[in-house]
Structures are given as structure tokens and as C-alpha cells.
Amino acid sequence: MKFSKLDVFGTVMSALMLVAAPLAAVAGVDELAEECDECHGKGGNSTEHKDVPSIAGFSAVTIEDILNQYKTGD
């Protein structure tokens, strides 16, 4: 089977997009985590702000639940 240059180009671009999308998502997560660090401390260990709880050791699901409760005011 013979492939045209356009077929090869399309395949390569698709593969690059599949690799780049998760990397872009990780970069966004790192930026968000830096914002959390400002109050909750590096690694989620709150030491500077006594009224801000430590979140270190919580699972991703638990943190998501807490953030959703905070967002909705529950």
C-alpha cells in the first residue's frame, strides 16, 4: 500500500496532538497547584495561615469533592 505525503503528514500531526494534549493539561495543573500553595503551603502542608487547613495526603477525589462543596457553599 502506498501512502501519499498528505497521509503521512496527517498521521504524524494526529500523533503529535495526542502527545501534546496531556502535556498541556499537566502544565495547567502545575499552575493551579502553585495558586493552592500560596495558602495551603508547599505540598498542601499549611503552616503560615492558621485558618487554612492542610490538604496534604488527600486523594484527588476528596480534594475535588471539597472544592465542589466550597464552590456551591455547602
PDB file of N, CA, C and O in Angstrom:
ATOM      1  N   MET A   1       0.845  -1.172   0.000  1.00  0.00           N
ATOM      2  CA  MET A   1       0.000   0.000   0.000  1.00  0.00           C
ATOM      3  C   MET A   1       0.892   1.238   0.000  1.00  0.00           C
ATOM      4  O   MET A   1       1.842   1.327   0.777  1.00  0.00           O
ATOM      5  N   LYS A   2       0.583   2.175  -0.862  1.00  0.00           N
ATOM      6  CA  LYS A   2       1.370   3.387  -0.976  1.00  0.00           C
ATOM      7  C   LYS A   2       0.632   4.535  -0.297  1.00  0.00           C
ATOM      8  O   LYS A   2      -0.567   4.726  -0.504  1.00  0.00           O
ATOM      9  N   PHE A   3       1.365   5.301   0.520  1.00  0.00           N
ATOM     10  CA  PHE A   3       0.785   6.444   1.216  1.00  0.00           C
ATOM     11  C   PHE A   3       1.272   7.735   0.580  1.00  0.00           C
ATOM     12  O   PHE A   3       2.436   7.853   0.197  1.00  0.00           O
ATOM     13  N   SER A   4       0.379   8.690   0.474  1.00  0.00           N
ATOM     14  CA  SER A   4       0.776   9.993  -0.048  1.00  0.00           C
ATOM     15  C   SER A   4       1.437  10.806   1.067  1.00  0.00           C
ATOM     16  O   SER A   4       1.344  10.455   2.244  1.00  0.00           O
ATOM     17  N   LYS A   5       2.096  11.884   0.685  1.00  0.00           N
ATOM     18  CA  LYS A   5       2.714  12.760   1.675  1.00  0.00           C
ATOM     19  C   LYS A   5       1.657  13.338   2.610  1.00  0.00           C
ATOM     20  O   LYS A   5       1.920  13.541   3.795  1.00  0.00           O
ATOM     21  N   LEU A   6       0.477  13.602   2.088  1.00  0.00           N
ATOM     22  CA  LEU A   6      -0.607  14.147   2.906  1.00  0.00           C
ATOM     23  C   LEU A   6      -1.068  13.126   3.946  1.00  0.00           C
ATOM     24  O   LEU A   6      -1.368  13.494   5.082  1.00  0.00           O
ATOM     25  N   ASP A   7      -1.128  11.855   3.569  1.00  0.00           N
ATOM     26  CA  ASP A   7      -1.490  10.803   4.525  1.00  0.00           C
ATOM     27  C   ASP A   7      -0.472  10.729   5.666  1.00  0.00           C
ATOM     28  O   ASP A   7      -0.841  10.647   6.837  1.00  0.00           O
ATOM     29  N   VAL A   8       0.795  10.758   5.310  1.00  0.00           N
ATOM     30  CA  VAL A   8       1.857  10.681   6.313  1.00  0.00           C
ATOM     31  C   VAL A   8       1.820  11.914   7.208  1.00  0.00           C
ATOM     32  O   VAL A   8       1.934  11.803   8.429  1.00  0.00           O
ATOM     33  N   PHE A   9       1.663  13.081   6.605  1.00  0.00           N
ATOM     34  CA  PHE A   9       1.602  14.325   7.369  1.00  0.00           C
ATOM     35  C   PHE A   9       0.428  14.303   8.348  1.00  0.00           C
ATOM     36  O   PHE A   9       0.581  14.669   9.513  1.00  0.00           O
ATOM     37  N   GLY A  10      -0.730  13.877   7.879  1.00  0.00           N
ATOM     38  CA  GLY A  10      -1.912  13.800   8.738  1.00  0.00           C
ATOM     39  C   GLY A  10      -1.721  12.840   9.897  1.00  0.00           C
ATOM     40  O   GLY A  10      -2.139  13.121  11.020  1.00  0.00           O
ATOM     41  N   THR A  11      -1.098  11.720   9.629  1.00  0.00           N
ATOM     42  CA  THR A  11      -0.841  10.734  10.681  1.00  0.00           C
ATOM     43  C   THR A  11       0.135  11.283  11.716  1.00  0.00           C
ATOM     44  O   THR A  11      -0.080  11.130  12.918  1.00  0.00           O
ATOM     45  N   VAL A  12       1.195  11.915  11.255  1.00  0.00           N
ATOM     46  CA  VAL A  12       2.186  12.486  12.172  1.00  0.00           C
ATOM     47  C   VAL A  12       1.561  13.593  13.016  1.00  0.00           C
ATOM     48  O   VAL A  12       1.791  13.651  14.224  1.00  0.00           O
ATOM     49  N   MET A  13       0.780  14.467  12.398  1.00  0.00           N
ATOM     50  CA  MET A  13       0.138  15.558  13.140  1.00  0.00           C
ATOM     51  C   MET A  13      -0.842  15.011  14.173  1.00  0.00           C
ATOM     52  O   MET A  13      -0.916  15.528  15.288  1.00  0.00           O
ATOM     53  N   SER A  14      -1.575  13.998  13.826  1.00  0.00           N
ATOM     54  CA  SER A  14      -2.509  13.384  14.778  1.00  0.00           C
ATOM     55  C   SER A  14      -1.764  12.805  15.970  1.00  0.00           C
ATOM     56  O   SER A  14      -2.188  12.965  17.114  1.00  0.00           O
ATOM     57  N   ALA A  15      -0.663  12.140  15.700  1.00  0.00           N
ATOM     58  CA  ALA A  15       0.134  11.561  16.783  1.00  0.00           C
ATOM     59  C   ALA A  15       0.702  12.648  17.686  1.00  0.00           C
ATOM     60  O   ALA A  15       0.709  12.502  18.908  1.00  0.00           O
ATOM     61  N   LEU A  16       1.175  13.730  17.092  1.00  0.00           N
ATOM     62  CA  LEU A  16       1.710  14.834  17.894  1.00  0.00           C
ATOM     63  C   LEU A  16       0.636  15.461  18.773  1.00  0.00           C
ATOM     64  O   LEU A  16       0.901  15.816  19.922  1.00  0.00           O
ATOM     65  N   MET A  17      -0.563  15.597  18.245  1.00  0.00           N
ATOM     66  CA  MET A  17      -1.655  16.171  19.026  1.00  0.00           C
ATOM     67  C   MET A  17      -2.014  15.260  20.198  1.00  0.00           C
ATOM     68  O   MET A  17      -2.327  15.747  21.285  1.00  0.00           O
ATOM     69  N   LEU A  18      -1.972  13.962  19.991  1.00  0.00           N
ATOM     70  CA  LEU A  18      -2.273  13.021  21.070  1.00  0.00           C
ATOM     71  C   LEU A  18      -1.241  13.105  22.190  1.00  0.00           C
ATOM     72  O   LEU A  18      -1.569  12.923  23.362  1.00  0.00           O
ATOM     73  N   VAL A  19       0.000  13.380  21.821  1.00  0.00           N
ATOM     74  CA  VAL A  19       1.057  13.504  22.820  1.00  0.00           C
ATOM     75  C   VAL A  19       1.013  14.877  23.487  1.00  0.00           C
ATOM     76  O   VAL A  19       1.235  14.981  24.694  1.00  0.00           O
ATOM     77  N   ALA A  20       0.733  15.920  22.728  1.00  0.00           N
ATOM     78  CA  ALA A  20       0.786  17.283  23.251  1.00  0.00           C
ATOM     79  C   ALA A  20      -0.378  17.610  24.180  1.00  0.00           C
ATOM     80  O   ALA A  20      -0.195  18.373  25.129  1.00  0.00           O
ATOM     81  N   ALA A  21      -1.552  17.067  23.943  1.00  0.00           N
ATOM     82  CA  ALA A  21      -2.725  17.412  24.754  1.00  0.00           C
ATOM     83  C   ALA A  21      -2.535  17.088  26.233  1.00  0.00           C
ATOM     84  O   ALA A  21      -2.794  17.953  27.069  1.00  0.00           O
ATOM     85  N   PRO A  22      -2.097  15.890  26.594  1.00  0.00           N
ATOM     86  CA  PRO A  22      -1.882  15.621  28.022  1.00  0.00           C
ATOM     87  C   PRO A  22      -0.781  16.490  28.633  1.00  0.00           C
ATOM     88  O   PRO A  22      -0.866  16.868  29.801  1.00  0.00           O
ATOM     89  N   LEU A  23       0.246  16.804  27.852  1.00  0.00           N
ATOM     90  CA  LEU A  23       1.316  17.657  28.365  1.00  0.00           C
ATOM     91  C   LEU A  23       0.802  19.059  28.646  1.00  0.00           C
ATOM     92  O   LEU A  23       1.198  19.672  29.638  1.00  0.00           O
ATOM     93  N   ALA A  24      -0.064  19.570  27.799  1.00  0.00           N
ATOM     94  CA  ALA A  24      -0.655  20.889  28.022  1.00  0.00           C
ATOM     95  C   ALA A  24      -1.537  20.874  29.260  1.00  0.00           C
ATOM     96  O   ALA A  24      -1.556  21.839  30.024  1.00  0.00           O
ATOM     97  N   ALA A  25      -2.255  19.802  29.457  1.00  0.00           N
ATOM     98  CA  ALA A  25      -3.119  19.691  30.636  1.00  0.00           C
ATOM     99  C   ALA A  25      -2.291  19.665  31.910  1.00  0.00           C
ATOM    100  O   ALA A  25      -2.677  20.272  32.908  1.00  0.00           O
ATOM    101  N   VAL A  26      -1.168  18.977  31.892  1.00  0.00           N
ATOM    102  CA  VAL A  26      -0.298  18.913  33.065  1.00  0.00           C
ATOM    103  C   VAL A  26       0.255  20.290  33.385  1.00  0.00           C
ATOM    104  O   VAL A  26       0.350  20.659  34.556  1.00  0.00           O
ATOM    105  N   ALA A  27       0.620  21.053  32.370  1.00  0.00           N
ATOM    106  CA  ALA A  27       1.132  22.400  32.607  1.00  0.00           C
ATOM    107  C   ALA A  27       0.081  23.249  33.301  1.00  0.00           C
ATOM    108  O   ALA A  27       0.413  24.030  34.193  1.00  0.00           O
ATOM    109  N   GLY A  28      -1.167  23.113  32.914  1.00  0.00           N
ATOM    110  CA  GLY A  28      -2.240  23.856  33.559  1.00  0.00           C
ATOM    111  C   GLY A  28      -2.421  23.450  35.007  1.00  0.00           C
ATOM    112  O   GLY A  28      -2.699  24.295  35.858  1.00  0.00           O
ATOM    113  N   VAL A  29      -2.269  22.179  35.294  1.00  0.00           N
ATOM    114  CA  VAL A  29      -2.400  21.678  36.662  1.00  0.00           C
ATOM    115  C   VAL A  29      -1.289  22.247  37.532  1.00  0.00           C
ATOM    116  O   VAL A  29      -1.536  22.622  38.678  1.00  0.00           O
ATOM    117  N   ASP A  30      -0.081  22.316  37.012  1.00  0.00           N
ATOM    118  CA  ASP A  30       1.033  22.861  37.783  1.00  0.00           C
ATOM    119  C   ASP A  30       0.781  24.316  38.161  1.00  0.00           C
ATOM    120  O   ASP A  30       1.076  24.726  39.284  1.00  0.00           O
ATOM    121  N   GLU A  31       0.237  25.096  37.232  1.00  0.00           N
ATOM    122  CA  GLU A  31      -0.068  26.497  37.521  1.00  0.00           C
ATOM    123  C   GLU A  31      -1.149  26.610  38.588  1.00  0.00           C
ATOM    124  O   GLU A  31      -1.059  27.457  39.476  1.00  0.00           O
ATOM    125  N   LEU A  32      -2.162  25.767  38.508  1.00  0.00           N
ATOM    126  CA  LEU A  32      -3.216  25.780  39.521  1.00  0.00           C
ATOM    127  C   LEU A  32      -2.670  25.373  40.882  1.00  0.00           C
ATOM    128  O   LEU A  32      -3.045  25.953  41.901  1.00  0.00           O
ATOM    129  N   ALA A  33      -1.797  24.390  40.904  1.00  0.00           N
ATOM    130  CA  ALA A  33      -1.219  23.930  42.167  1.00  0.00           C
ATOM    131  C   ALA A  33      -0.399  25.031  42.828  1.00  0.00           C
ATOM    132  O   ALA A  33      -0.380  25.133  44.055  1.00  0.00           O
ATOM    133  N   GLU A  34       0.273  25.849  42.038  1.00  0.00           N
ATOM    134  CA  GLU A  34       1.036  26.965  42.600  1.00  0.00           C
ATOM    135  C   GLU A  34       0.112  27.938  43.315  1.00  0.00           C
ATOM    136  O   GLU A  34       0.474  28.484  44.357  1.00  0.00           O
ATOM    137  N   GLU A  35      -1.083  28.162  42.765  1.00  0.00           N
ATOM    138  CA  GLU A  35      -2.052  29.036  43.421  1.00  0.00           C
ATOM    139  C   GLU A  35      -2.504  28.434  44.746  1.00  0.00           C
ATOM    140  O   GLU A  35      -2.674  29.160  45.726  1.00  0.00           O
ATOM    141  N   CYS A  36      -2.698  27.131  44.790  1.00  0.00           N
ATOM    142  CA  CYS A  36      -3.097  26.454  46.038  1.00  0.00           C
ATOM    143  C   CYS A  36      -1.990  26.563  47.075  1.00  0.00           C
ATOM    144  O   CYS A  36      -2.257  26.746  48.262  1.00  0.00           O
ATOM    145  N   ASP A  37      -0.734  26.450  46.616  1.00  0.00           N
ATOM    146  CA  ASP A  37       0.417  26.510  47.517  1.00  0.00           C
ATOM    147  C   ASP A  37       0.490  27.832  48.269  1.00  0.00           C
ATOM    148  O   ASP A  37       0.995  27.881  49.390  1.00  0.00           O
ATOM    149  N   GLU A  38      -0.014  28.910  47.657  1.00  0.00           N
ATOM    150  CA  GLU A  38       0.066  30.221  48.293  1.00  0.00           C
ATOM    151  C   GLU A  38      -0.599  30.225  49.665  1.00  0.00           C
ATOM    152  O   GLU A  38      -0.104  30.878  50.584  1.00  0.00           O
ATOM    153  N   CYS A  39      -1.700  29.518  49.820  1.00  0.00           N
ATOM    154  CA  CYS A  39      -2.410  29.487  51.106  1.00  0.00           C
ATOM    155  C   CYS A  39      -2.223  28.172  51.851  1.00  0.00           C
ATOM    156  O   CYS A  39      -2.011  28.160  53.064  1.00  0.00           O
ATOM    157  N   HIS A  40      -2.302  27.070  51.120  1.00  0.00           N
ATOM    158  CA  HIS A  40      -2.258  25.753  51.755  1.00  0.00           C
ATOM    159  C   HIS A  40      -0.836  25.265  51.987  1.00  0.00           C
ATOM    160  O   HIS A  40      -0.637  24.220  52.606  1.00  0.00           O
ATOM    161  N   GLY A  41       0.155  26.005  51.502  1.00  0.00           N
ATOM    162  CA  GLY A  41       1.548  25.637  51.712  1.00  0.00           C
ATOM    163  C   GLY A  41       2.053  24.657  50.676  1.00  0.00           C
ATOM    164  O   GLY A  41       1.279  23.985  49.994  1.00  0.00           O
ATOM    165  N   LYS A  42       3.370  24.592  50.574  1.00  0.00           N
ATOM    166  CA  LYS A  42       4.007  23.695  49.613  1.00  0.00           C
ATOM    167  C   LYS A  42       3.641  22.257  49.947  1.00  0.00           C
ATOM    168  O   LYS A  42       3.810  21.815  51.084  1.00  0.00           O
ATOM    169  N   GLY A  43       3.152  21.547  48.978  1.00  0.00           N
ATOM    170  CA  GLY A  43       2.760  20.158  49.188  1.00  0.00           C
ATOM    171  C   GLY A  43       1.491  19.998  49.998  1.00  0.00           C
ATOM    172  O   GLY A  43       1.167  18.895  50.439  1.00  0.00           O
ATOM    173  N   GLY A  44       0.759  21.109  50.201  1.00  0.00           N
ATOM    174  CA  GLY A  44      -0.508  21.027  50.930  1.00  0.00           C
ATOM    175  C   GLY A  44      -0.383  21.096  52.435  1.00  0.00           C
ATOM    176  O   GLY A  44      -1.366  20.898  53.148  1.00  0.00           O
ATOM    177  N   ASN A  45       0.823  21.375  52.933  1.00  0.00           N
ATOM    178  CA  ASN A  45       1.048  21.469  54.380  1.00  0.00           C
ATOM    179  C   ASN A  45       0.975  22.926  54.819  1.00  0.00           C
ATOM    180  O   ASN A  45       1.963  23.657  54.736  1.00  0.00           O
ATOM    181  N   SER A  46      -0.189  23.341  55.284  1.00  0.00           N
ATOM    182  CA  SER A  46      -0.419  24.721  55.687  1.00  0.00           C
ATOM    183  C   SER A  46       0.312  25.017  56.989  1.00  0.00           C
ATOM    184  O   SER A  46       0.038  24.401  58.019  1.00  0.00           O
ATOM    185  N   THR A  47       1.246  25.967  56.933  1.00  0.00           N
ATOM    186  CA  THR A  47       1.983  26.343  58.137  1.00  0.00           C
ATOM    187  C   THR A  47       1.887  27.835  58.421  1.00  0.00           C
ATOM    188  O   THR A  47       1.920  28.245  59.581  1.00  0.00           O
ATOM    189  N   GLU A  48       1.770  28.651  57.381  1.00  0.00           N
ATOM    190  CA  GLU A  48       1.748  30.104  57.558  1.00  0.00           C
ATOM    191  C   GLU A  48       0.372  30.634  57.938  1.00  0.00           C
ATOM    192  O   GLU A  48       0.269  31.573  58.728  1.00  0.00           O
ATOM    193  N   HIS A  49      -0.671  30.053  57.396  1.00  0.00           N
ATOM    194  CA  HIS A  49      -2.030  30.540  57.618  1.00  0.00           C
ATOM    195  C   HIS A  49      -2.754  29.562  58.545  1.00  0.00           C
ATOM    196  O   HIS A  49      -3.118  28.464  58.124  1.00  0.00           O
ATOM    197  N   LYS A  50      -2.959  29.948  59.778  1.00  0.00           N
ATOM    198  CA  LYS A  50      -3.572  29.041  60.756  1.00  0.00           C
ATOM    199  C   LYS A  50      -5.035  28.740  60.440  1.00  0.00           C
ATOM    200  O   LYS A  50      -5.547  27.696  60.843  1.00  0.00           O
ATOM    201  N   ASP A  51      -5.720  29.643  59.721  1.00  0.00           N
ATOM    202  CA  ASP A  51      -7.131  29.419  59.397  1.00  0.00           C
ATOM    203  C   ASP A  51      -7.332  28.628  58.106  1.00  0.00           C
ATOM    204  O   ASP A  51      -8.467  28.350  57.718  1.00  0.00           O
ATOM    205  N   VAL A  52      -6.236  28.267  57.441  1.00  0.00           N
ATOM    206  CA  VAL A  52      -6.307  27.496  56.200  1.00  0.00           C
ATOM    207  C   VAL A  52      -5.886  26.060  56.507  1.00  0.00           C
ATOM    208  O   VAL A  52      -4.782  25.832  57.002  1.00  0.00           O
ATOM    209  N   PRO A  53      -6.754  25.090  56.219  1.00  0.00           N
ATOM    210  CA  PRO A  53      -6.422  23.699  56.550  1.00  0.00           C
ATOM    211  C   PRO A  53      -5.347  23.108  55.638  1.00  0.00           C
ATOM    212  O   PRO A  53      -5.199  23.506  54.482  1.00  0.00           O
ATOM    213  N   SER A  54      -4.614  22.163  56.181  1.00  0.00           N
ATOM    214  CA  SER A  54      -3.672  21.391  55.369  1.00  0.00           C
ATOM    215  C   SER A  54      -4.477  20.414  54.516  1.00  0.00           C
ATOM    216  O   SER A  54      -5.470  19.846  54.970  1.00  0.00           O
ATOM    217  N   ILE A  55      -4.037  20.232  53.291  1.00  0.00           N
ATOM    218  CA  ILE A  55      -4.724  19.305  52.388  1.00  0.00           C
ATOM    219  C   ILE A  55      -3.795  18.182  51.935  1.00  0.00           C
ATOM    220  O   ILE A  55      -4.152  17.386  51.067  1.00  0.00           O
ATOM    221  N   ALA A  56      -2.615  18.123  52.521  1.00  0.00           N
ATOM    222  CA  ALA A  56      -1.644  17.080  52.163  1.00  0.00           C
ATOM    223  C   ALA A  56      -2.214  15.710  52.489  1.00  0.00           C
ATOM    224  O   ALA A  56      -2.819  15.513  53.542  1.00  0.00           O
ATOM    225  N   GLY A  57      -2.019  14.779  51.591  1.00  0.00           N
ATOM    226  CA  GLY A  57      -2.450  13.406  51.814  1.00  0.00           C
ATOM    227  C   GLY A  57      -3.860  13.104  51.353  1.00  0.00           C
ATOM    228  O   GLY A  57      -4.263  11.941  51.321  1.00  0.00           O
ATOM    229  N   PHE A  58      -4.623  14.138  50.993  1.00  0.00           N
ATOM    230  CA  PHE A  58      -5.976  13.899  50.495  1.00  0.00           C
ATOM    231  C   PHE A  58      -5.895  13.327  49.081  1.00  0.00           C
ATOM    232  O   PHE A  58      -5.010  13.687  48.306  1.00  0.00           O
ATOM    233  N   SER A  59      -6.819  12.443  48.760  1.00  0.00           N
ATOM    234  CA  SER A  59      -6.867  11.905  47.399  1.00  0.00           C
ATOM    235  C   SER A  59      -7.410  12.976  46.457  1.00  0.00           C
ATOM    236  O   SER A  59      -8.020  13.951  46.896  1.00  0.00           O
ATOM    237  N   ALA A  60      -7.184  12.786  45.177  1.00  0.00           N
ATOM    238  CA  ALA A  60      -7.701  13.723  44.179  1.00  0.00           C
ATOM    239  C   ALA A  60      -9.219  13.799  44.244  1.00  0.00           C
ATOM    240  O   ALA A  60      -9.795  14.873  44.066  1.00  0.00           O
ATOM    241  N   VAL A  61      -9.868  12.675  44.497  1.00  0.00           N
ATOM    242  CA  VAL A  61     -11.336  12.641  44.581  1.00  0.00           C
ATOM    243  C   VAL A  61     -11.812  13.462  45.772  1.00  0.00           C
ATOM    244  O   VAL A  61     -12.779  14.215  45.659  1.00  0.00           O
ATOM    245  N   THR A  62     -11.143  13.324  46.909  1.00  0.00           N
ATOM    246  CA  THR A  62     -11.524  14.079  48.104  1.00  0.00           C
ATOM    247  C   THR A  62     -11.341  15.571  47.880  1.00  0.00           C
ATOM    248  O   THR A  62     -12.211  16.361  48.245  1.00  0.00           O
ATOM    249  N   ILE A  63     -10.226  15.965  47.288  1.00  0.00           N
ATOM    250  CA  ILE A  63      -9.993  17.388  47.016  1.00  0.00           C
ATOM    251  C   ILE A  63     -11.037  17.918  46.047  1.00  0.00           C
ATOM    252  O   ILE A  63     -11.528  19.034  46.216  1.00  0.00           O
ATOM    253  N   GLU A  64     -11.381  17.134  45.035  1.00  0.00           N
ATOM    254  CA  GLU A  64     -12.427  17.557  44.099  1.00  0.00           C
ATOM    255  C   GLU A  64     -13.748  17.758  44.827  1.00  0.00           C
ATOM    256  O   GLU A  64     -14.441  18.745  44.582  1.00  0.00           O
ATOM    257  N   ASP A  65     -14.107  16.841  45.718  1.00  0.00           N
ATOM    258  CA  ASP A  65     -15.343  16.977  46.496  1.00  0.00           C
ATOM    259  C   ASP A  65     -15.312  18.232  47.360  1.00  0.00           C
ATOM    260  O   ASP A  65     -16.294  18.973  47.421  1.00  0.00           O
ATOM    261  N   ILE A  66     -14.192  18.469  48.025  1.00  0.00           N
ATOM    262  CA  ILE A  66     -14.057  19.652  48.882  1.00  0.00           C
ATOM    263  C   ILE A  66     -14.194  20.928  48.058  1.00  0.00           C
ATOM    264  O   ILE A  66     -14.883  21.862  48.469  1.00  0.00           O
ATOM    265  N   LEU A  67     -13.544  20.973  46.903  1.00  0.00           N
ATOM    266  CA  LEU A  67     -13.624  22.164  46.049  1.00  0.00           C
ATOM    267  C   LEU A  67     -15.041  22.390  45.537  1.00  0.00           C
ATOM    268  O   LEU A  67     -15.502  23.529  45.466  1.00  0.00           O
ATOM    269  N   ASN A  68     -15.730  21.312  45.179  1.00  0.00           N
ATOM    270  CA  ASN A  68     -17.117  21.458  44.726  1.00  0.00           C
ATOM    271  C   ASN A  68     -18.014  21.951  45.854  1.00  0.00           C
ATOM    272  O   ASN A  68     -18.897  22.775  45.618  1.00  0.00           O
ATOM    273  N   GLN A  69     -17.802  21.460  47.079  1.00  0.00           N
ATOM    274  CA  GLN A  69     -18.578  21.937  48.223  1.00  0.00           C
ATOM    275  C   GLN A  69     -18.289  23.410  48.487  1.00  0.00           C
ATOM    276  O   GLN A  69     -19.206  24.182  48.766  1.00  0.00           O
ATOM    277  N   TYR A  70     -17.033  23.798  48.402  1.00  0.00           N
ATOM    278  CA  TYR A  70     -16.643  25.195  48.593  1.00  0.00           C
ATOM    279  C   TYR A  70     -17.297  26.082  47.532  1.00  0.00           C
ATOM    280  O   TYR A  70     -17.800  27.165  47.831  1.00  0.00           O
ATOM    281  N   LYS A  71     -17.279  25.601  46.299  1.00  0.00           N
ATOM    282  CA  LYS A  71     -17.840  26.363  45.183  1.00  0.00           C
ATOM    283  C   LYS A  71     -19.340  26.578  45.339  1.00  0.00           C
ATOM    284  O   LYS A  71     -19.849  27.658  45.038  1.00  0.00           O
ATOM    285  N   THR A  72     -20.048  25.554  45.809  1.00  0.00           N
ATOM    286  CA  THR A  72     -21.509  25.652  45.932  1.00  0.00           C
ATOM    287  C   THR A  72     -21.951  26.198  47.284  1.00  0.00           C
ATOM    288  O   THR A  72     -23.135  26.467  47.490  1.00  0.00           O
ATOM    289  N   GLY A  73     -21.004  26.361  48.203  1.00  0.00           N
ATOM    290  CA  GLY A  73     -21.346  26.905  49.511  1.00  0.00           C
ATOM    291  C   GLY A  73     -21.880  25.887  50.487  1.00  0.00           C
ATOM    292  O   GLY A  73     -22.452  26.260  51.512  1.00  0.00           O
ATOM    293  N   ASP A  74     -21.710  24.610  50.200  1.00  0.00           N
ATOM    294  CA  ASP A  74     -22.183  23.549  51.112  1.00  0.00           C
ATOM    295  C   ASP A  74     -21.277  23.395  52.312  1.00  0.00           C
ATOM    296  O   ASP A  74     -21.529  22.552  53.172  1.00  0.00           O
TER     297      ASP A  74
END
